[in-house]
Amino acid sequence: MSSRFVSAGAIDAATGKSTQPPAPPPSSSSASSKKSKEWLEKSLYEVLQANKAAKQSAFEEANKIKNQFRALDDDEIDFLEGVREKKR
């Protein structure tokens, strides 16, 4: 963050305001400017489709573990209950 300190030589004595123009905001990093240049080369449809595909793949990855397991059938439940009773 820029310092708000202004030396006495940079202030106009009559008006009390700075004689130097304000510093411009910090420029964006080269990675973001590269990404914006790539975005400008693509059509809006292509950008939206790429975002949609990325979102869909993230959703599928998140639900991958959920879909790994399935509920037990009635026959499987009966079998496991029988095994548990035999152990007792």
ROSE-4610 file (N, C-alpha, C; in Angstrom, 1 decimal, always signed):
// ROSE-4610
residu = [M/M/M/S/S/S/S/S/S/R/R/R/F/F/F/V/V/V/S/S/S/A/A/A/G/G/G/A/A/A/I/I/I/D/D/D/A/A/A/A/A/A/T/T/T/G/G/G/K/K/K/S/S/S/T/T/T/Q/Q/Q/P/P/P/P/P/P/A/A/A/P/P/P/P/P/P/P/P/P/S/S/S/S/S/S/S/S/S/S/S/S/A/A/A/S/S/S/S/S/S/K/K/K/K/K/K/S/S/S/K/K/K/E/E/E/W/W/W/L/L/L/E/E/E/K/K/K/S/S/S/L/L/L/Y/Y/Y/E/E/E/V/V/V/L/L/L/Q/Q/Q/A/A/A/N/N/N/K/K/K/A/A/A/A/A/A/K/K/K/Q/Q/Q/S/S/S/A/A/A/F/F/F/E/E/E/E/E/E/A/A/A/N/N/N/K/K/K/I/I/I/K/K/K/N/N/N/Q/Q/Q/F/F/F/R/R/R/A/A/A/L/L/L/D/D/D/D/D/D/D/D/D/E/E/E/I/I/I/D/D/D/F/F/F/L/L/L/E/E/E/G/G/G/V/V/V/R/R/R/E/E/E/K/K/K/K/K/K/R/R/R]
num = [1/1/1/2/2/2/3/3/3/4/4/4/5/5/5/6/6/6/7/7/7/8/8/8/9/9/9/10/10/10/11/11/11/12/12/12/13/13/13/14/14/14/15/15/15/16/16/16/17/17/17/18/18/18/19/19/19/20/20/20/21/21/21/22/22/22/23/23/23/24/24/24/25/25/25/26/26/26/27/27/27/28/28/28/29/29/29/30/30/30/31/31/31/32/32/32/33/33/33/34/34/34/35/35/35/36/36/36/37/37/37/38/38/38/39/39/39/40/40/40/41/41/41/42/42/42/43/43/43/44/44/44/45/45/45/46/46/46/47/47/47/48/48/48/49/49/49/50/50/50/51/51/51/52/52/52/53/53/53/54/54/54/55/55/55/56/56/56/57/57/57/58/58/58/59/59/59/60/60/60/61/61/61/62/62/62/63/63/63/64/64/64/65/65/65/66/66/66/67/67/67/68/68/68/69/69/69/70/70/70/71/71/71/72/72/72/73/73/73/74/74/74/75/75/75/76/76/76/77/77/77/78/78/78/79/79/79/80/80/80/81/81/81/82/82/82/83/83/83/84/84/84/85/85/85/86/86/86/87/87/87/88/88/88]
x = [+0.9/+0.0/+0.9/+0.5/+1.3/+1.2/+2.3/+2.4/+1.6/+1.0/+0.3/+1.1/+2.4/+3.3/+3.7/+3.6/+4.0/+5.0/+6.1/+7.2/+6.8/+7.4/+7.0/+7.3/+8.3/+8.6/+7.6/+6.7/+5.8/+4.4/+4.3/+3.0/+3.1/+2.2/+2.1/+1.8/+2.6/+2.4/+1.1/+0.7/-0.5/-1.8/-1.9/-3.1/-3.1/-2.0/-1.9/-2.2/-2.2/-2.4/-1.1/-1.1/+0.1/+0.3/+1.6/+1.9/+2.1/+2.3/+2.5/+1.2/+1.0/-0.2/-0.3/-1.5/-1.7/-1.1/-0.6/+0.0/-1.1/-0.9/-1.9/-2.0/-3.2/-3.4/-2.4/-2.0/-1.1/-1.6/-0.7/-1.1/-1.4/-2.2/-2.5/-1.3/-1.3/-0.2/-0.2/+0.9/+1.1/+0.2/-0.1/-0.9/-2.3/-2.8/-4.2/-4.3/-3.3/-3.4/-3.3/-2.5/-2.4/-3.8/-4.4/-5.7/-6.8/-6.7/-7.6/-7.4/-6.1/-5.8/-6.4/-6.2/-6.8/-8.3/-8.9/-10.4/-10.8/-10.1/-10.5/-10.4/-9.6/-9.4/-10.6/-11.2/-12.3/-13.6/-14.6/-16.0/-16.6/-17.7/-18.4/-18.9/-19.4/-20.0/-18.9/-17.7/-16.6/-16.2/-16.2/-15.8/-16.9/-18.1/-19.2/-19.2/-19.0/-19.0/-17.8/-16.7/-15.5/-15.8/-16.4/-16.8/-17.8/-18.8/-19.8/-19.2/-18.3/-17.6/-16.8/-16.1/-15.3/-16.1/-17.3/-18.2/-18.8/-19.2/-19.7/-18.7/-17.5/-16.5/-16.2/-16.2/-16.0/-17.2/-18.4/-19.6/-19.5/-19.1/-19.0/-18.0/-16.9/-15.8/-16.2/-17.0/-17.5/-18.5/-19.3/-20.3/-19.8/-18.5/-17.9/-18.0/-17.6/-17.6/-19.0/-19.9/-21.3/-21.8/-21.5/-22.1/-21.3/-20.3/-19.5/-20.2/-21.0/-21.7/-23.2/-23.7/-25.2/-25.8/-27.1/-27.9/-27.9/-28.1/-28.1/-29.5/-29.6/-30.8/-31.4/-32.7/-33.3/-32.6/-32.2/-31.5/-30.1/-29.4/-28.1/-28.3/-29.4/-29.7/-29.9/-30.8/-31.1/-29.8/-29.0/-27.7/-26.8/-26.7/-25.8/-26.4/-27.7/-28.4/-28.1/-28.2/-27.9/-26.5/-25.6/-24.2/-24.0/-24.6/-24.5/-25.1/-26.2/-26.8/-25.9/-25.3/-24.4/-23.2/-22.7/-21.6/-21.9/-23.2/-23.6/-23.7]
y = [-1.2/+0.0/+1.2/+2.2/+3.4/+4.3/+5.0/+5.8/+7.1/+7.6/+8.9/+10.1/+9.8/+10.8/+11.7/+13.0/+13.9/+14.9/+15.0/+15.9/+17.3/+18.2/+19.6/+20.2/+19.8/+20.3/+20.0/+19.0/+18.6/+19.3/+20.2/+20.8/+22.3/+22.8/+24.2/+25.0/+26.0/+26.8/+27.6/+28.1/+29.0/+28.2/+27.0/+26.3/+25.2/+24.6/+23.5/+22.2/+22.2/+20.9/+20.4/+19.2/+18.5/+19.0/+19.3/+19.7/+18.5/+17.3/+16.1/+15.4/+14.9/+14.2/+12.9/+12.4/+11.2/+10.0/+9.1/+7.9/+7.0/+6.4/+5.6/+4.3/+3.6/+2.4/+1.3/+0.4/-0.6/-1.4/-1.7/-2.5/-3.9/-4.6/-6.0/-6.8/-8.0/-8.9/-9.3/-9.9/-10.3/-11.5/-12.3/-13.5/-13.1/-12.1/-11.7/-11.0/-10.2/-9.5/-10.5/-11.6/-12.7/-13.4/-13.6/-14.3/-13.4/-12.1/-11.2/-11.1/-11.2/-11.2/-12.4/-13.6/-14.8/-14.7/-14.1/-14.0/-13.1/-12.1/-11.2/-11.9/-12.9/-13.6/-14.6/-15.1/-16.0/-15.3/-16.0/-15.4/-15.7/-14.9/-15.1/-16.5/-17.1/-18.4/-19.4/-19.3/-20.2/-20.1/-18.9/-18.6/-19.2/-19.0/-19.5/-21.1/-21.7/-23.1/-23.7/-23.0/-23.5/-23.4/-22.3/-22.1/-23.2/-23.5/-24.5/-25.8/-26.2/-27.5/-27.6/-26.6/-26.6/-26.8/-26.1/-26.2/-27.6/-28.1/-29.5/-30.5/-30.4/-31.4/-31.3/-30.1/-29.9/-30.5/-30.3/-30.9/-32.4/-33.0/-34.5/-35.0/-34.3/-34.7/-34.7/-33.7/-33.6/-34.7/-35.1/-36.2/-37.6/-37.7/-39.0/-39.9/-39.4/-40.3/-40.7/-39.7/-40.0/-41.2/-41.2/-42.2/-43.6/-43.6/-44.8/-45.9/-45.5/-46.5/-46.5/-47.7/-47.9/-48.5/-48.4/-48.9/-50.4/-51.1/-52.6/-53.0/-54.1/-54.8/-55.5/-55.9/-56.7/-58.0/-58.7/-60.0/-59.8/-58.7/-58.5/-58.2/-57.5/-57.1/-58.4/-59.3/-60.6/-61.4/-61.5/-62.2/-61.7/-60.4/-59.8/-60.0/-59.9/-60.2/-61.6/-62.6/-64.0/-64.2/-63.5/-63.6/-63.1/-62.0/-61.4/-62.3/-63.0/-63.9/-65.1/-65.6/-66.8/-66.4/-65.2/-64.8/-64.8/-64.5/-64.4/-65.8]
z = [+0.0/+0.0/+0.0/-0.7/-0.8/+0.4/+0.7/+1.9/+1.6/+2.6/+2.5/+2.9/+3.3/+3.7/+2.5/+2.6/+1.5/+2.1/+1.5/+2.0/+1.8/+2.6/+2.6/+1.3/+0.5/-0.7/-1.8/-1.6/-2.6/-2.4/-1.4/-1.1/-1.5/-2.2/-2.5/-1.3/-0.9/+0.3/+0.3/-0.9/-0.9/-0.8/-1.5/-1.5/-0.5/-0.1/+0.8/+0.2/-1.1/-1.9/-2.5/-2.8/-3.4/-4.8/-5.2/-6.5/-7.4/-6.9/-7.7/-8.0/-9.1/-9.4/-8.6/-8.3/-7.5/-8.2/-7.5/-8.1/-8.7/-9.8/-10.4/-9.6/-9.7/-9.0/-9.5/-8.6/-9.0/-10.2/-11.1/-12.3/-12.0/-12.8/-12.5/-12.9/-12.4/-12.7/-14.1/-14.5/-15.9/-16.2/-15.2/-15.4/-15.7/-15.0/-15.2/-16.6/-17.0/-18.2/-19.4/-19.2/-20.2/-20.3/-19.2/-19.2/-19.9/-19.7/-20.3/-21.8/-22.2/-23.7/-24.3/-23.6/-24.2/-24.3/-23.3/-23.3/-24.4/-24.7/-25.8/-27.2/-27.3/-28.6/-28.8/-27.7/-27.8/-27.9/-28.5/-28.5/-27.1/-26.8/-25.6/-25.4/-26.5/-26.4/-26.0/-26.6/-26.2/-24.8/-24.3/-22.9/-22.0/-22.3/-21.4/-21.5/-22.6/-22.7/-21.9/-21.9/-21.2/-19.7/-19.2/-17.8/-17.4/-18.3/-18.0/-17.9/-18.8/-18.7/-17.4/-17.1/-15.8/-14.6/-14.6/-13.5/-13.4/-14.5/-14.6/-14.1/-14.5/-14.1/-12.6/-12.1/-10.6/-9.8/-10.4/-9.7/-9.7/-10.9/-11.0/-10.1/-9.9/-9.1/-7.6/-7.2/-5.9/-5.5/-6.5/-6.3/-6.6/-7.0/-7.3/-6.1/-5.0/-3.8/-3.3/-3.5/-3.1/-3.9/-5.2/-6.1/-6.0/-5.3/-5.2/-4.4/-3.4/-2.6/-2.9/-2.8/-3.1/-1.9/-1.8/-0.7/-0.8/+0.3/+0.3/-0.1/-0.8/-1.2/+0.0/+0.0/+1.1/+1.3/+0.2/+0.3/+1.0/+0.7/+1.3/+2.8/+3.1/+4.5/+5.3/+4.7/+5.4/+5.6/+4.6/+4.7/+5.8/+5.9/+6.9/+8.3/+8.4/+9.7/+10.1/+9.2/+9.5/+9.9/+9.3/+9.7/+11.1/+11.4/+12.7/+13.8/+13.5/+14.5/+14.7/+13.7/+13.8/+14.7/+14.7/+15.5/+17.0/+17.3/+18.7/+19.3]
